[in-house]
């Protein structure tokens, strides 16, 4: 009886090993396909800081401040939010403390510069 149990477990063990091996292979192949390269960001000190009145988004909407798709948003430690094109050219500068506060269920009130509507 003991011998039969061991033999019955072999196919399951083999399937487990094959499954784990294929997970490692798929993960490694997927990671190789991803190429994350951020552009060098060009700060434009001549831009006047804007007061942002609504959430920043690549989508169109009455209550949204539209930015180009593929924009890079940078929140600096000194309280300035900058938006750059995908090529790294700065197109927006905003002072977070001056932005309208937006209610976010998970975080309370945040500056509009820190609330981003993204498409699904």
N, C-alpha and C positions, 0 to 999 in steps of 0.2 A: 504494500500500500504506500509506504514512504517513497519508494522508487517511482511510482506512477505520478505522485505529486511533483517531484523534481522535474520529471519529463514534461509535465503539463505547464510548468512555469517557464520553460526555455523559450517558447515562441513569444511570450509576453516580454521576457527580458530582452530578447533580440529586437522586438519592435521598439522598446524603450531606448535601446542603444542607437538604433537607426534614427529615431525621432530626435534624440539629442544631437546626434552628429549632423543632421540636416539643419537644425536650428543654428548651429555654429556656422555652417557653411553659408546659409542665407544671410545671417547678420554680417558676416565678413564681406560678402559680395555687395550688400546694400551700402555699407559704410564706404566702400571704395568709390561708389557712384556719386556720392555727395561731395561737392566742391564748394565750400564756403569761403568766399574771398570778399572781404569788405573793401570798399574803395578808400583811398587816402582822402580824409576829409579836409576840405579847404575852408578855413574860417574866413568869413568876410566881415571885417570890423566896420565896414561902411554901412552895413544894414542897420536900420533903426529897429529897436525892439518893439514888437507889436503887443497889444493887449489881446489875448485870445479869449473870445466870448463863448466858445462852444468846443465840443470834443473834436479832436484831430482825427481825420479819416481819409482814406483814398476813395471812399464812396461819396456820391452826391447826396445831399440832403439839406433841408432847410436849417436844421439845428446842428449841422456839422461844418467844421472848417476843413475844406477839401485840400488835400495834398496829393502830389503825383503818386501813382502806384509805384512800388519798389523804392519808396523814399526810405532814408535812414533817419531815425529820430534819436537824438542824443540828449540825455538829461545830465547836464554837468553838475558837479558837486556844489558849485556856487549859485545854484538856483536858476540857471538859464537853460531853456530848452531850445535846441537848434534842430532844424530839419534840413536835410541834404538830399539832392537828387541821387539817383543810382550811380552817377559818375563822381559824386563827392562834392558837388558845388552847393554851397549853403544858399538856401532860398528863404529861410525864416529864422528869426531870433525872437524869443519871447521870455519875459521875466515871469517865473512861476508864481511869485507872490502877488503879482498884479492880475493874474488870470482869474476869470470867474470860477467859483467853486461849484463842482458838479457832485451830486449825490451818487455814491456807488454802494450798492447793497453790502458788499463784502468788506468795504474799507471806510465807509462814512463819506465825509466831504473831502474831495481832492481837487487840486487845481485842474482846470480844463486841459492844460498842457500835458497832464499825466493820464488822461482818459482817452483811449483810442478805440474807435469803432473800426473793426476790421471785417471784410467780407467773409462769408462762410467758405 
